[in-house]
Amino acid sequence: MNKNRITELFGIKYPIIQGGMVWISGWRLASAVSNAGGLGLLGAGSMHPETLLEHIHKMREATDKPWGVNVPLMYPEIDRLVDLLISEGVGIVFTSAGSPKKYTQRFHDAGMKVAHVVSSAKFARKCEEAGVDAVVAEGFEAGGHNGREETTTLTLIPQVRQATTLPLLAAGGIASGEAMAAVMCLGAEGVQVGTLFALTEESSASEAFKRRCLSLEDGGTMLTLKSISPTRLVKNALYHRLVAAEQAGATPEELRAILGPAATKRGIFEGDVENGELEIGQAASSVKEILPVATVMTNMMQGYQEARERLMSL
């Protein structure tokens, strides 16, 4: 594959970035993606700073390829986390769930590359104003926390492409090389992939979570918790309790009480597939087996090349 702005920016072989998912994206997954030619990201959102430090050290032992850290800006100890990333010399940061303006210059001063996740063209323009190096435009097909606009990836990518000149990654619903080719046609220069990597051998999600996601059919996930933070969830017992409460007019506080403590850890990491919060994208229904990361990457690039050839022959 020819190099482009994304591969040049991050120093990677393929323009495929692994999403930094909570309770899923530890050093085993991230290093496997980097070693296979993509960009692996540690998911700091579910790690205490001390745990993240351990994963950073293990990443350095597991790969000599580029890698980064995903930083949700609503992280409870965000200033401590930022200090840690800078002191450890982490080279690449993907920020999300907040404004990139506050920390981007600090990261740049430390020699770091910064990408930010957005769900609208308006926020993409703000990213350019904040000086980030790349934008991830994520459609509402994605798992986990989502944009309130509910804009699909195929609608979002051309809108963001028109709004900014920054290198652009597409995310949300991308679980094949064919999907990668589609968003590249719309103006993306690479993809960020979550669900497909969440269901690999190296993912730190529980086997029960992976098996539950493999069993999903079309419509098996739904965007909910819109009064708190829109989140795509598997339709399990907890989901149905939340929906019933929302329809009855529950307050955000009442919804948080239904979720209970550590709901995502309970569902994704500990494997309580009925009463835990199971975050996964719509594309899970197209995943039928748990494969090693290296195979997933090979399949994606093969599908991408075949899709390009089909387009050329039309």
C-alpha positions in Angstrom: 0.0 0.0 0.0 1.3 3.5 -0.8 2.2 5.8 2.0 -0.1 8.7 2.8 -0.4 11.4 5.4 -1.6 9.1 8.2 1.2 6.5 7.7 3.8 9.3 7.4 2.5 11.1 10.5 2.6 8.0 12.8 5.4 6.1 11.1 3.3 3.0 10.4 3.0 0.6 7.5 -0.8 0.5 7.2 -3.2 3.4 8.0 -5.1 1.3 10.6 -5.3 2.5 14.2 -6.7 0.3 16.9 -9.2 2.0 19.2 -8.1 2.6 22.8 -11.1 0.8 24.3 -11.7 0.6 28.1 -11.0 -2.8 29.6 -10.0 -4.1 26.2 -6.9 -2.3 24.9 -4.0 -3.4 27.1 -0.4 -3.9 26.1 -1.0 -7.4 24.5 -3.6 -6.0 22.0 -1.8 -2.7 21.3 1.6 -4.3 20.8 0.1 -7.0 18.5 -1.5 -4.3 16.3 1.7 -2.3 16.1 3.8 -5.4 15.3 1.3 -6.2 12.5 1.9 -2.8 10.8 -0.9 -0.7 12.4 -0.9 1.7 15.3 -1.8 0.1 18.7 -3.3 2.3 21.4 -3.4 1.7 25.1 -6.8 2.4 26.6 -6.0 4.7 29.5 -9.7 5.3 30.4 -9.9 2.1 32.5 -6.4 2.3 34.0 -5.2 4.0 37.2 -1.9 5.9 36.4 0.1 3.2 38.1 -1.5 0.5 35.9 -1.0 2.6 32.8 2.7 3.0 33.7 3.0 -0.8 33.9 1.4 -1.2 30.5 3.7 1.5 29.0 6.7 -0.4 30.2 5.3 -3.7 28.8 4.6 -2.1 25.5 8.2 -1.1 25.2 9.3 -4.7 25.8 6.7 -6.1 23.3 7.3 -3.9 20.3 9.8 -1.5 18.7 7.1 -0.1 16.4 5.1 3.1 17.0 2.3 3.0 19.5 0.2 5.5 21.5 -2.3 6.1 24.3 -5.9 6.9 24.1 -6.8 9.6 26.7 -10.4 10.4 27.5 -10.3 14.0 28.6 -13.0 13.4 31.3 -10.5 11.1 33.0 -10.7 11.7 36.8 -7.0 12.3 37.3 -6.4 13.9 33.9 -3.6 16.3 35.0 -1.7 13.5 36.6 -2.2 11.3 33.6 -0.9 14.0 31.2 2.2 14.5 33.4 2.8 10.8 33.3 2.6 10.6 29.5 5.0 13.5 29.1 7.5 12.2 31.6 7.4 8.7 30.0 8.0 10.2 26.6 4.9 8.6 25.0 5.1 9.7 21.3 1.5 9.6 20.2 -1.8 10.5 22.0 -5.4 10.1 20.8 -7.7 12.3 22.9 -11.5 12.0 23.2 -14.5 13.0 25.2 -13.7 16.7 25.6 -12.0 19.7 24.1 -8.4 19.1 22.9 -7.5 22.8 23.3 -6.3 22.6 26.9 -3.6 20.0 26.5 -2.6 19.9 22.8 0.1 22.6 23.1 1.6 20.8 26.1 1.8 17.5 24.2 3.3 19.3 21.2 5.9 21.0 23.4 6.9 17.5 24.6 7.3 16.3 21.0 4.1 14.3 20.9 1.7 13.8 18.0 -2.0 14.4 18.8 -5.2 13.1 17.2 -8.6 13.9 18.5 -11.9 12.1 18.1 -15.0 14.0 16.9 -18.6 13.3 16.0 -19.3 16.4 13.9 -17.8 18.8 11.3 -18.1 21.6 13.9 -15.9 19.9 16.4 -13.4 19.0 13.6 -13.0 22.7 12.8 -12.4 23.3 16.5 -9.7 20.6 16.4 -7.9 22.4 13.6 -8.1 25.6 15.6 -6.6 23.8 18.6 -3.7 22.6 16.5 -4.1 18.8 16.6 -2.2 16.8 14.0 -5.1 14.6 12.9 -8.8 14.1 13.4 -10.8 10.9 13.9 -14.4 11.3 12.7 -16.5 8.6 14.5 -20.0 7.7 13.3 -22.7 6.6 15.6 -22.3 2.9 14.5 -19.3 2.8 16.9 -19.5 1.1 20.3 -19.2 2.8 23.6 -19.6 6.6 24.0 -21.0 8.3 21.0 -22.0 11.7 19.5 -25.4 13.1 20.3 -25.9 13.9 16.6 -26.3 10.2 15.7 -24.6 10.9 12.4 -23.6 7.8 10.4 -20.0 7.3 9.3 -20.8 7.5 5.6 -22.5 10.8 6.2 -19.9 12.2 8.6 -16.7 11.6 6.7 -17.5 13.8 3.7 -18.8 16.5 6.0 -15.6 16.5 8.0 -13.5 16.3 4.9 -15.0 19.5 3.7 -14.6 21.2 7.1 -10.9 20.6 7.7 -7.7 20.0 5.8 -6.2 17.9 8.6 -5.3 14.2 8.1 -8.5 12.3 8.6 -9.3 8.9 10.1 -12.7 7.3 9.9 -14.2 5.3 12.7 -17.5 3.6 13.4 -18.8 0.5 11.7 -15.4 -0.3 10.0 -14.8 -4.0 10.4 -13.4 -5.1 7.0 -11.1 -4.0 4.3 -14.1 -3.3 2.1 -15.4 -0.8 4.6 -12.0 0.8 4.8 -12.0 1.3 1.0 -15.4 2.9 1.2 -14.4 5.5 3.7 -11.2 6.2 1.8 -13.3 7.0 -1.2 -15.2 9.6 0.9 -12.0 11.4 1.9 -10.6 9.5 4.9 -6.9 8.7 4.8 -7.1 5.8 7.3 -9.3 4.1 9.8 -9.7 3.6 13.5 -11.0 0.2 14.3 -12.5 -0.9 17.6 -15.0 -3.7 17.5 -13.0 -6.0 15.2 -9.9 -5.7 17.5 -12.0 -6.1 20.7 -13.0 -9.6 19.5 -9.4 -10.8 18.9 -7.3 -13.3 20.9 -5.1 -10.5 22.3 -8.0 -8.3 23.5 -8.1 -8.2 27.3 -12.0 -8.4 27.3 -13.4 -11.5 29.0 -14.1 -14.6 26.9 -17.7 -14.4 28.1 -18.0 -10.8 26.6 -16.4 -12.0 23.3 -18.7 -14.9 23.0 -21.8 -12.8 23.7 -20.7 -10.3 21.0 -20.1 -13.1 18.5 -23.7 -14.2 19.0 -25.2 -10.8 18.1 -27.4 -10.4 15.1 -28.5 -7.3 13.3 -29.9 -4.8 15.7 -28.3 -6.5 18.7 -26.9 -3.2 20.0 -28.6 0.2 20.6 -27.6 3.7 21.5 -28.9 4.5 25.0 -28.2 6.6 28.1 -28.7 9.8 26.0 -29.5 11.9 29.1 -26.1 11.0 30.5 -23.7 10.3 27.7 -25.0 8.4 24.5 -23.5 4.9 24.7 -24.0 2.0 22.3 -24.7 -1.1 24.4 -25.6 -4.8 23.8 -29.2 -5.5 24.5 -28.9 -7.5 27.7 -30.8 -7.4 31.0 -29.1 -4.2 32.2 -29.9 -2.5 28.9 -33.6 -3.4 29.2 -33.7 -2.0 32.7 -32.1 1.2 31.6 -34.5 1.6 28.6 -37.5 1.0 30.8 -36.2 3.6 33.3 -35.6 6.1 30.6 -39.0 5.7 29.2 -40.5 6.2 32.6 -38.6 9.5 32.9 -35.7 8.5 35.2 -33.3 11.2 36.1 -29.6 10.9 35.3 -28.9 10.1 38.9 -31.5 7.3 38.9 -29.9 5.8 35.7 -26.5 5.9 37.3 -27.9 4.0 40.2 -29.2 1.3 37.9 -25.8 1.0 36.2 -24.2 0.6 39.6 -20.4 0.8 40.3 -17.9 -0.2 37.6 -20.5 -1.3 35.1 -18.2 -1.5 32.2 -15.6 -3.4 34.1 -18.3 -5.8 35.3 -19.5 -6.4 31.8 -16.5 -6.3 29.6 -13.6 -7.4 31.8 -15.3 -9.6 34.4 -17.8 -11.2 32.0 -21.2 -10.4 33.6 -23.0 -10.4 30.3 -26.5 -9.8 31.6 -26.0 -7.2 34.4 -22.8 -5.5 33.1 -22.4 -2.7 30.6 -21.5 -4.3 27.3 -20.1 -1.7 24.9 -19.6 -2.8 21.3 -20.2 -1.5 17.8 -22.9 -2.4 15.3 -20.3 -4.3 13.3 -20.1 -7.0 15.9 -22.9 -8.8 14.2 -20.5 -9.4 11.2 -17.8 -10.9 13.3 -18.1 -14.7 13.6 -14.9 -15.9 15.1 -12.1 -14.8 17.5 -8.9 -14.5 15.5 -5.3 -13.3 16.3 -4.6 -9.7 15.5 -2.1 -10.6 12.8 -4.8 -12.5 10.9 -7.3 -9.7 11.3 -4.8 -7.2 9.8 -4.0 -9.5 6.9 -7.6 -10.0 6.1 -8.3 -6.3 6.3 -5.6 -5.4 3.9 -6.5 -8.2 1.5 -10.1 -7.0 1.5 -9.0 -3.5 1.0 -6.9 -4.4 -2.1 -9.7 -6.5 -3.6 -12.2 -3.7 -3.1 -9.9 -1.3 -4.9 -9.5 -3.7 -7.8 -13.3 -4.1 -8.0 -13.7 -0.3 -8.1 -11.1 0.0 -10.8 -12.9 -2.5 -13.0 -16.3 -0.8 -12.8 
